[in-house]
Amino acid sequence: MALTQPQPEGAADVLRGDLAVTACMETLQVGYLHAVAAAAGCSLSQPFPDNGIDWQVSHGSRRHEVDDEVTVKIQLKATQQIAPDPRGAFFSFTLDNDHLRKLARPRVAVPRILVVMLLPRRVDRWLAARPDALELRHCCYWVNLAGHPVTGQRRTNVRVPTAKVFDDRALCDIMARVGAGGSP
């Protein structure tokens, strides 16, 4: 069942399209990923068909030790179920076990991370435009789930650290570690 766009209070004069809110969330997080990759000097590719991994991000540098270009696979998720400014060291996010198994494999040729975007419930608070900035509200967090156990029957809660904001510097650091032969 597709969720339709909610009409926020005070926004009756804004006629938003009738795409499912989940489709809009996916589009916004892809825009976020593109902005982060561009600022980090990375290229993006999208596997087709997608087999549980949404994007591949590649980073080229002569300073990498294992190859001159390294790649990380990314699974994107977005939610309005968690407050956009989580308090504490982590927040819990529920993944289908099939997705978790793919992300949790301890030995892979190309490392994998989960990137979770937390969005306000009100669509009119997703972004703000000014002459000097376009803000996407709120942000994404990332976690390396390699080795994480599957504990639920169909779904498993994973902890996503609030200190791991997914931005251009974080992506560069991830790529530097992978380029040195380490994990994200």
C-alpha positions as CSV (number, residue, x, y, z in Angstrom):
1,M,0.0,0.0,0.0
2,A,1.5,3.3,-1.0
3,L,1.5,6.2,1.4
4,T,0.3,9.5,-0.1
5,Q,1.8,12.8,0.6
6,P,0.5,14.4,3.9
7,Q,-0.7,17.9,3.6
8,P,1.1,19.8,6.4
9,E,-0.6,22.5,8.4
10,G,-0.1,25.9,6.9
11,A,0.8,24.5,3.5
12,A,-2.7,24.4,1.9
13,D,-1.5,26.8,-0.7
14,V,1.2,24.4,-1.9
15,L,0.0,21.8,-4.3
16,R,2.4,18.8,-4.0
17,G,2.3,15.9,-6.3
18,D,0.5,12.7,-5.3
19,L,3.5,10.4,-5.5
20,A,3.8,8.0,-2.6
21,V,5.7,9.5,0.3
22,T,8.1,6.5,0.3
23,A,9.0,7.2,-3.4
24,C,9.7,10.8,-2.5
25,M,11.9,9.7,0.4
26,E,13.9,7.5,-1.9
27,T,14.3,10.3,-4.4
28,L,15.5,12.7,-1.7
29,Q,18.1,10.2,-0.3
30,V,19.5,9.6,-3.8
31,G,19.9,13.4,-4.2
32,Y,21.7,13.4,-0.8
33,L,24.0,10.6,-1.9
34,H,24.8,12.4,-5.2
35,A,25.7,15.6,-3.4
36,V,28.0,13.8,-0.9
37,A,29.7,11.8,-3.7
38,A,30.2,14.9,-5.7
39,A,31.8,16.8,-2.8
40,A,34.0,13.8,-2.0
41,G,35.2,13.4,-5.6
42,C,33.6,10.0,-6.1
43,S,31.8,8.5,-9.0
44,L,28.5,6.6,-8.7
45,S,27.0,3.7,-10.4
46,Q,23.7,1.9,-9.9
47,P,23.6,-1.8,-10.4
48,F,20.8,-3.0,-12.7
49,P,19.0,-4.9,-11.7
50,D,19.5,-4.0,-8.1
51,N,20.1,-7.2,-6.1
52,G,19.8,-5.7,-2.6
53,I,22.6,-3.1,-3.1
54,D,21.4,0.3,-4.3
55,W,24.6,2.1,-5.3
56,Q,28.3,1.6,-5.9
57,V,30.6,4.5,-5.0
58,S,34.1,4.6,-6.4
59,H,37.0,6.8,-5.3
60,G,40.2,7.1,-7.3
61,S,43.5,8.2,-5.8
62,R,47.2,7.5,-6.4
63,R,47.6,7.4,-2.6
64,H,45.4,4.2,-2.3
65,E,47.6,1.2,-1.5
66,V,45.4,-1.7,-2.8
67,D,44.4,-0.2,-6.1
68,D,44.2,3.3,-7.7
69,E,40.4,3.1,-7.4
70,V,38.4,1.5,-4.6
71,T,34.7,0.9,-4.4
72,V,32.1,0.6,-1.6
73,K,28.6,-0.8,-2.1
74,I,25.8,1.2,-0.4
75,Q,22.3,0.2,0.7
76,L,20.1,3.3,1.2
77,K,17.2,3.4,3.6
78,A,15.1,6.4,4.7
79,T,12.6,6.6,7.5
80,Q,10.2,9.0,9.2
81,Q,9.8,6.6,12.2
82,I,12.9,7.9,14.0
83,A,13.2,11.5,15.2
84,P,15.5,13.5,12.9
85,D,17.9,14.6,15.7
86,P,18.4,11.3,17.7
87,R,19.7,11.7,21.2
88,G,22.2,9.2,22.5
89,A,25.1,7.3,20.9
90,F,22.9,5.3,18.4
91,F,19.4,4.7,17.1
92,S,17.8,1.4,16.3
93,F,16.8,0.7,12.8
94,T,15.0,-2.5,11.7
95,L,16.2,-4.3,8.6
96,D,14.7,-7.3,6.8
97,N,16.9,-10.3,7.5
98,D,17.6,-10.8,3.7
99,H,19.0,-7.3,3.5
100,L,21.0,-7.7,6.7
101,R,22.5,-11.0,5.5
102,K,23.8,-9.3,2.4
103,L,25.2,-6.4,4.4
104,A,26.6,-8.5,7.2
105,R,28.8,-10.9,5.2
106,P,32.2,-10.7,6.9
107,R,34.3,-11.5,3.9
108,V,33.5,-9.6,0.7
109,A,35.5,-8.4,-2.3
110,V,33.8,-5.0,-2.2
111,P,32.9,-3.6,1.3
112,R,29.3,-2.7,2.0
113,I,27.7,-0.1,4.3
114,L,24.1,0.9,5.2
115,V,23.2,4.5,5.0
116,V,20.0,5.6,6.8
117,M,18.3,9.0,6.2
118,L,16.1,10.3,9.0
119,L,13.4,12.6,7.7
120,P,10.8,14.8,9.4
121,R,7.2,13.6,9.1
122,R,6.2,16.9,7.5
123,V,7.3,17.0,3.9
124,D,7.5,20.8,3.9
125,R,10.4,20.5,6.4
126,W,12.5,18.2,4.2
127,L,14.4,21.1,2.7
128,A,14.9,24.9,2.9
129,A,16.2,27.1,0.2
130,R,17.9,30.5,0.7
131,P,20.0,32.6,-1.7
132,D,23.1,31.2,0.0
133,A,22.1,27.6,0.6
134,L,19.9,24.7,-0.1
135,E,19.5,22.6,3.0
136,L,18.4,19.0,3.0
137,R,16.8,18.2,6.3
138,H,18.0,16.1,8.1
139,C,20.9,13.9,7.5
140,C,22.1,10.4,6.8
141,Y,24.1,8.1,9.1
142,W,26.2,5.2,8.1
143,V,27.2,1.8,9.6
144,N,29.3,-1.1,8.6
145,L,27.3,-4.2,9.5
146,A,29.9,-6.8,8.5
147,G,29.6,-9.7,11.0
148,H,26.3,-8.5,12.5
149,P,24.2,-11.4,13.6
150,V,20.6,-12.0,12.4
151,T,18.5,-12.2,15.6
152,G,14.9,-11.8,14.5
153,Q,12.7,-14.3,12.6
154,R,12.1,-11.9,9.7
155,R,13.6,-8.6,10.7
156,T,16.5,-7.6,13.0
157,N,17.2,-4.3,14.8
158,V,20.6,-2.9,14.2
159,R,22.3,0.0,16.0
160,V,23.3,3.0,13.8
161,P,25.8,5.3,15.6
162,T,24.8,9.0,15.7
163,A,28.5,9.9,15.5
164,K,28.7,8.5,12.0
165,V,27.1,11.2,10.0
166,F,27.3,10.4,6.3
167,D,28.9,13.4,4.6
168,D,31.7,14.1,2.2
169,R,34.4,13.9,4.8
170,A,33.1,10.6,6.2
171,L,33.0,9.2,2.7
172,C,36.6,10.3,2.0
173,D,37.6,8.7,5.3
174,I,35.8,5.5,4.4
175,M,37.5,5.4,1.0
176,A,40.9,6.1,2.6
177,R,40.5,3.1,4.9
178,V,39.3,0.8,2.1
179,G,42.1,2.1,-0.1
180,A,44.6,1.1,2.6
181,G,43.2,-2.4,2.6
182,G,41.0,-1.9,5.7
183,S,37.2,-1.9,6.2
184,P,34.9,1.1,6.0
